[in-house]
Amino acid sequence: MSVKSFSPMPGSAILSALAGQKTIVMAANVRVASVAKGIFRAAKDTDSAVFMELARSECDLKGGYTGMTPADFSKRMNDAAAAVGFDVWALHADHITIKKGDAAEIESTKQLIDAQIAAGYTSFAIDASHLFNFEGKNVREELDPNIRVTTELAQYISKKMNNKEFGLEVEVGEIGRKDNSGLVLTKPEEAVTFIKALNENGVNPHVLAIANGSTHGHTYDAAGNVVEQLSIDIPQTKAIAQALRDNKLNVGIAQHGI
């Protein structure tokens, strides 16, 4: 008699199954591992899928600011899933962030990815949105550094996963970046150009993270009080989604922040 597994499934299995449906999948940044059982219980009770994730800043080879390495995080999430008896979840590497794009940073990123794969991660978010060519003469040239690094890392993950299925998220538009006019939002043309270029390079992400007015974490006033926000630009988000559909690009949108 086989023993039921509560290990994470490929993120691609969840995202592909729900593609085109009017639904969302929650991704929980579980900085305090003890809450994982509660999240899994809620997902089980509501018959929902869930992604359990930590970003590079939260969880790296030295532990990040949570103190958890990829192996630590994986073990705690797997233990929680087994304790609850829940199996519709993915283990996601949130914000594998690249800010400089030089050889040293790329190499250290690959070392982190190696550790995540060894720990059993089943989904990955490459965030090279900080890489932007402000001297580019057109959208493609502006996005070229992001396209180049995202392609290299996505292909590296695919090779190291050894033909195993996995979820892939990419990002265009640095979330929270501001200029003199306020938050800089992703344009439909940027989203289309970015995904088309990745597809041409053999990279086919399941979801695209965009800058649509959201921010990470809270904003505080001078007295240290949390400033209530509702800043997501819904019309811009819909315009991006429509542009992707119009160009027959099979990718969903990942909503970051609030």
Protein Blocks (a to p, Z undefined) as FASTA:
>chain_A
ZZddfbdcdfklmmmmmgoiacdddddddfblklmmmmmmmmmmnopacdddddfklocf
kopanopafklmmmmmmmmmmmnopabdcdddehiacfklpaklmmmmmmmmmmmmmnop
abdcddfklpccfkbcbfklmmmmmmmmmmmmmmmmmmmnnopacdddddehiehiacfk
bpadddfklmmmmmmmmmmnopacfbdcddehiaehjdddfkopacdddfbcfklmmmmm
mmmmmnopacddddehZZ
